[in-house]
């Protein structure tokens, strides 16, 4: 499954219509949010009918006159079970047919005004859930100062409010590749500004259910924002249960194996990095097991049979020193 978001920075231009249609088809997207469309309501229906009639489209004109958020769903792969429409976000409960996944997704376009953005933070907290939940879009604020390159540093109170909301909702950035700073004003070097305004956030329920998900931020193209595609892998297939064998601890390479595996260089939220470290250790121990501990069950069964045979012989000759010694060794 692929989910995408793109602040298209005005969608009245026919060239952008073709660009987005190509973006949808080339990447075989299941869900796409277009942000900052700036298209009047009476014109929106004509564009959607002409270019995107095969997609289920949800907009937020009922909450904002410019309908700043458009969300496209592929009806062949997804269906909407529930939705909440607000001025700065649209929230859905979605069913993906192929994977049979049911999850929550919120598409966000935060206001340029810090005061108005407080309504967004309150709204996200009101819909917060423990079920798998992904939140993506343009938040119009950074989390830390290093996410903005400019002569004017970011405002501390804006970052504090944003981070407080994410902490309350238990949301963290998903692992990502591509562009780190997703927006630029595209001005000359002396006045150029770059920021990470666009991001993808997930809760522990999402990480637990879909740990292999990651996002890729591409070049901005016709916009001033990078589009992002989230690649969602259903990792819920039944696998052989991982069990820790106490015998590994006594292996001379055990400490070195675990220590090296724990040094994995994956980047992302603390929770994601912790999961990746555990997966790396699991893989390393599995390799150690396959090299030195193969056929444990067969070897245990063989040892039990050898003990049983020894004890059967001992029953016939209970005072045999050799058999008594052999039993002690096999025990």
C-alpha positions as CSV (number, residue, x, y, z in Angstrom):
1,X,0.0,0.0,0.0
2,X,1.2,3.5,-0.8
3,X,0.0,6.7,0.8
4,X,1.1,10.2,-0.3
5,X,0.8,13.8,0.6
6,X,1.8,16.9,-1.4
7,X,1.4,20.6,-0.8
8,X,0.8,21.5,-4.4
9,X,0.8,25.3,-3.8
10,X,-2.3,26.2,-5.8
11,X,-4.0,23.7,-8.1
12,X,-5.6,26.1,-10.6
13,X,-2.9,25.5,-13.2
14,X,-3.7,22.8,-15.9
15,X,0.0,21.8,-15.9
16,X,-0.3,20.8,-12.3
17,X,-3.4,18.8,-13.0
18,X,-1.4,16.6,-15.4
19,X,1.5,16.5,-13.0
20,X,-0.6,15.2,-10.1
21,X,-2.5,12.7,-12.3
22,X,0.9,11.3,-13.5
23,X,2.1,11.3,-9.9
24,X,-0.9,9.2,-8.9
25,X,-0.6,6.7,-11.8
26,X,3.2,6.3,-11.9
27,X,3.5,5.6,-8.2
28,X,0.3,3.5,-8.1
29,X,-1.0,5.3,-5.1
30,X,-3.8,4.1,-2.9
31,X,-4.4,7.4,-1.1
32,X,-3.2,10.9,-1.9
33,X,-3.7,14.2,-0.1
34,X,-3.3,17.5,-2.0
35,X,-2.8,20.5,0.2
36,X,-3.1,24.3,-0.3
37,X,-5.1,23.8,-3.5
38,X,-6.6,27.4,-3.4
39,X,-9.3,26.2,-5.8
40,X,-12.8,27.7,-5.4
41,X,-15.6,25.2,-4.7
42,X,-17.5,25.8,-8.0
43,X,-14.3,25.1,-10.0
44,X,-13.2,22.1,-7.9
45,X,-16.0,19.8,-9.1
46,X,-15.1,20.5,-12.8
47,X,-11.4,19.7,-12.2
48,X,-12.2,16.5,-10.3
49,X,-14.7,15.3,-12.9
50,X,-12.3,16.0,-15.8
51,X,-9.1,14.6,-14.3
52,X,-9.9,12.4,-11.3
53,X,-13.4,11.0,-11.9
54,X,-12.2,7.4,-11.2
55,X,-11.1,8.4,-7.7
56,X,-13.1,8.9,-4.5
57,X,-12.5,12.5,-3.5
58,X,-13.1,14.2,-0.2
59,X,-12.5,17.9,0.3
60,X,-13.0,20.3,3.2
61,X,-14.9,23.1,1.6
62,X,-17.6,22.7,4.3
63,X,-15.0,24.0,6.8
64,X,-12.8,26.3,4.7
65,X,-13.9,28.4,1.7
66,X,-10.7,27.5,-0.2
67,X,-11.0,23.7,0.4
68,X,-7.4,23.5,1.3
69,X,-7.3,19.7,1.6
70,X,-8.3,17.3,-1.2
71,X,-7.9,13.6,-0.5
72,X,-8.1,11.0,-3.3
73,X,-8.8,7.3,-2.6
74,X,-8.4,4.5,-5.1
75,X,-11.8,2.7,-4.9
76,X,-10.3,-0.5,-6.2
77,X,-8.0,-0.8,-3.1
78,X,-9.6,1.2,-0.3
79,X,-12.8,2.2,1.3
80,X,-13.7,4.9,3.8
81,X,-15.4,3.6,6.9
82,X,-15.6,6.9,8.8
83,X,-14.5,10.5,8.4
84,X,-14.1,13.8,10.3
85,X,-13.7,17.0,8.3
86,X,-12.2,20.1,9.8
87,X,-10.5,23.3,8.5
88,X,-6.9,22.0,9.1
89,X,-7.3,18.3,8.8
90,X,-9.5,15.5,7.5
91,X,-9.5,12.3,9.5
92,X,-10.5,8.9,8.2
93,X,-11.0,5.3,9.2
94,X,-9.9,3.3,6.2
95,X,-10.1,-0.4,5.1
96,X,-7.4,-1.6,2.6
97,X,-8.8,-4.6,0.8
98,X,-5.6,-6.6,-0.2
99,X,-4.0,-6.5,3.2
100,X,-7.3,-6.4,5.1
101,X,-5.9,-3.6,7.2
102,X,-8.2,-1.2,9.0
103,X,-6.4,2.0,10.2
104,X,-6.8,5.7,10.9
105,X,-5.3,8.4,8.7
106,X,-5.3,12.1,9.2
107,X,-4.3,14.5,6.4
108,X,-3.1,17.8,7.7
109,X,-2.6,21.4,6.4
110,X,-1.7,23.6,9.3
111,X,-2.4,27.3,9.3
112,X,0.3,29.9,8.9
113,X,-1.0,31.5,12.1
114,X,0.3,30.1,15.3
115,X,-2.9,31.1,17.1
116,X,-5.1,29.2,14.5
117,X,-2.8,26.2,14.6
118,X,-3.7,25.7,18.3
119,X,-7.1,24.5,17.0
120,X,-5.2,21.9,14.9
121,X,-3.3,20.7,18.0
122,X,-6.6,20.5,20.0
123,X,-8.3,18.7,17.1
124,X,-5.5,16.0,16.8
125,X,-5.7,15.4,20.5
126,X,-9.4,15.0,20.3
127,X,-9.2,12.2,17.7
128,X,-6.1,10.5,19.2
129,X,-6.4,6.7,19.2
130,X,-4.4,3.6,20.3
131,X,-5.4,1.9,17.0
132,X,-2.9,2.1,14.1
133,X,-2.8,5.8,13.2
134,X,-0.8,7.8,10.6
135,X,-0.8,11.6,10.4
136,X,0.8,13.3,7.4
137,X,0.9,16.6,5.6
138,X,2.2,20.2,6.0
139,X,2.2,21.3,9.6
140,X,3.7,24.7,8.9
141,X,6.0,24.5,11.9
142,X,9.2,22.7,12.8
143,X,9.9,20.5,15.8
144,X,13.5,21.6,16.5
145,X,15.7,24.6,15.4
146,X,17.9,22.4,13.2
147,X,14.9,21.9,10.9
148,X,15.0,25.4,9.7
149,X,17.8,27.2,7.8
150,X,17.2,31.0,7.8
151,X,18.4,34.3,9.1
152,X,15.4,34.2,11.4
153,X,15.3,31.3,13.8
154,X,12.0,29.4,14.5
155,X,9.8,30.6,17.4
156,X,10.3,28.5,20.5
157,X,6.6,28.7,21.6
158,X,5.5,27.4,18.2
159,X,7.8,24.4,18.5
160,X,6.8,23.8,22.1
161,X,3.1,23.7,21.3
162,X,3.7,21.3,18.4
163,X,5.8,18.9,20.4
164,X,3.4,19.0,23.3
165,X,0.6,17.9,20.9
166,X,2.7,15.1,19.5
167,X,3.6,13.9,23.0
168,X,0.0,13.9,24.1
169,X,-1.0,11.9,21.0
170,X,2.0,9.6,21.2
171,X,3.0,10.4,17.7
172,X,6.6,10.2,16.4
173,X,8.2,10.7,13.0
174,X,8.4,7.6,10.8
175,X,11.7,6.5,9.3
176,X,12.3,8.4,6.1
177,X,14.6,8.9,3.2
178,X,15.1,11.7,0.6
179,X,14.9,15.4,1.4
180,X,15.4,16.4,5.0
181,X,14.1,19.9,4.5
182,X,10.9,19.7,2.6
183,X,10.1,23.4,1.8
184,X,12.0,26.3,0.4
185,X,11.0,29.8,-0.5
186,X,13.1,29.4,-3.7
187,X,14.6,32.8,-3.3
188,X,18.2,34.0,-3.8
189,X,20.9,32.8,-1.4
190,X,20.9,35.9,0.8
191,X,17.2,35.5,1.6
192,X,16.7,31.8,1.0
193,X,14.8,29.8,3.7
194,X,14.5,26.0,4.0
195,X,12.4,24.1,6.6
196,X,11.0,20.7,7.4
197,X,7.3,21.7,7.3
198,X,6.1,18.4,5.9
199,X,6.3,15.2,7.8
200,X,4.8,11.8,8.5
201,X,3.9,10.8,12.1
202,X,2.7,7.5,13.5
203,X,1.6,6.2,16.9
204,X,2.8,3.0,18.7
205,X,-0.2,1.1,17.3
206,X,1.0,1.7,13.8
207,X,4.6,0.9,14.6
208,X,3.6,-2.4,16.2
209,X,1.3,-3.4,13.4
210,X,3.4,-2.1,10.4
211,X,7.0,-1.8,11.6
212,X,8.5,-1.9,8.1
213,X,6.7,1.3,6.9
214,X,8.8,4.2,5.8
215,X,8.5,7.5,4.0
216,X,10.4,9.0,1.0
217,X,10.4,12.8,0.4
218,X,11.1,13.6,-3.2
219,X,12.2,16.8,-5.0
220,X,9.6,19.5,-5.0
221,X,9.0,19.6,-8.8
222,X,6.4,22.3,-9.7
223,X,5.7,23.1,-6.1
224,X,7.8,24.6,-3.3
225,X,7.1,21.5,-1.1
226,X,8.5,18.0,-1.4
227,X,5.8,15.3,-2.0
228,X,6.0,12.4,0.4
229,X,5.1,8.8,-0.3
230,X,4.7,6.3,2.6
231,X,5.4,2.7,1.7
232,X,3.3,0.5,3.9
233,X,4.3,-3.1,4.3
234,X,1.8,-5.5,6.0
235,X,4.1,-7.4,8.3
236,X,1.3,-9.3,10.0
237,X,1.8,-12.6,8.2
238,X,2.2,-15.6,10.4
239,X,5.9,-16.3,11.1
240,X,7.7,-18.8,13.2
241,X,7.8,-17.5,16.8
242,X,11.2,-16.2,17.9
243,X,12.4,-17.8,21.2
244,X,15.5,-17.0,23.1
245,X,17.7,-20.0,23.9
246,X,19.6,-19.9,27.2
247,X,22.3,-21.9,25.6
248,X,23.3,-19.0,23.4
249,X,24.6,-17.1,26.5
250,X,27.4,-19.7,26.9
251,X,28.6,-19.4,23.4
252,X,32.0,-17.6,23.2
253,X,30.7,-15.2,20.5
254,X,27.4,-14.3,22.2
255,X,28.4,-10.9,23.7
256,X,30.2,-9.8,20.6
257,X,27.3,-10.8,18.3
258,X,24.7,-8.9,20.4
259,X,27.0,-5.8,20.8
260,X,27.6,-5.5,17.1
261,X,24.0,-6.0,16.1
262,X,22.9,-3.3,18.6
263,X,24.9,-0.7,16.7
264,X,22.5,-0.6,13.8
265,X,22.6,2.8,12.1
266,X,18.9,3.2,11.2
267,X,17.5,6.7,11.7
268,X,14.1,7.7,12.9
269,X,12.1,8.1,16.1
270,X,13.4,6.6,19.3
271,X,10.7,3.9,19.2
272,X,11.5,3.0,15.6
273,X,15.3,2.8,16.4
274,X,14.6,0.6,19.4
275,X,12.5,-1.8,17.2
276,X,15.2,-1.8,14.6
277,X,17.9,-2.7,17.1
278,X,15.8,-5.6,18.4
279,X,15.2,-6.8,14.9
280,X,19.0,-6.6,14.2
281,X,19.8,-8.6,17.3
282,X,17.2,-11.2,16.5
283,X,18.7,-11.7,13.0
284,X,22.2,-11.9,14.4
285,X,21.2,-14.5,17.0
286,X,19.4,-16.5,14.3
287,X,22.6,-16.6,12.2
288,X,24.5,-17.7,15.3
289,X,21.9,-20.4,16.0
290,X,22.0,-21.7,12.4
291,X,25.8,-21.9,12.5
292,X,26.3,-23.6,15.8
293,X,23.0,-24.7,17.2
294,X,21.2,-26.4,14.3
295,X,18.9,-29.3,14.8
296,X,18.6,-28.6,18.6
297,X,15.4,-30.6,18.9
298,X,16.9,-33.6,17.1
299,X,20.0,-33.4,19.2
300,X,18.0,-33.2,22.5
301,X,15.9,-36.2,21.4
302,X,19.0,-38.1,20.6
303,X,20.5,-37.3,24.0
304,X,17.3,-38.3,25.8
305,X,17.4,-41.7,24.0
306,X,21.0,-42.2,24.9
307,X,20.2,-41.5,28.6
308,X,17.2,-43.8,28.4
309,X,19.3,-46.6,26.9
310,X,21.9,-46.1,29.6
311,X,19.3,-46.3,32.4
312,X,17.8,-49.4,30.9
313,X,21.2,-51.1,30.9
314,X,21.8,-49.8,34.5
315,X,18.5,-51.5,35.5
316,X,20.0,-54.8,34.5
317,X,23.4,-54.1,36.1
318,X,22.7,-51.5,38.9
319,X,26.2,-51.7,40.4
320,X,28.2,-51.2,37.2
321,X,30.7,-48.4,37.9
322,X,30.9,-47.6,34.2
323,X,27.1,-47.3,33.7
324,X,26.8,-45.2,36.9
325,X,29.4,-42.9,35.6
326,X,27.8,-42.8,32.1
327,X,24.4,-41.9,33.6
328,X,25.9,-39.0,35.6
329,X,27.6,-37.6,32.4
330,X,24.4,-37.9,30.4
331,X,22.3,-36.2,33.1
